[in-house]
Amino acid sequence: MRRLLLLATVLALPACAVHIMDAELISMTKTEMPKKVTKDKTIEEKWCINDKPAKEEMDKRYGLIDQVVLKAQNVYKADYFADASFFQKGTCMVMTATVVK
């Protein structure tokens, strides 16, 4: 019985999304706040450990949140995202957010 319960738990873990954090406004390329925040469409982006890094430098390390934000910035050609929520799902980081124009 214990083995069955352990197996069920191990199989269910990758399917669970664990909430990591929320951010009102986020950018990996800009250091200053935008003068005006105009919200556009809501998006969901995912970056997994086996994916190609969105940014890679020899002397720096970028975390999962950094990679998913950078990937979303490249995909949606956006400098900022508003109302961002981050969830870890297995070895992936998932971000839901609103594109800021």
Buried (B, 14 or more C-beta within 10 A) or exposed (E): EEEEEEEEEEEEEEEEEEEBEEBEBBBBEEEEEBEEEEBEEEBEBBBBEEEEBBBEEEEEEBEBBBBBBBBBBEEBEBBBBBBBBBBBBBEBBBBBBBBBE
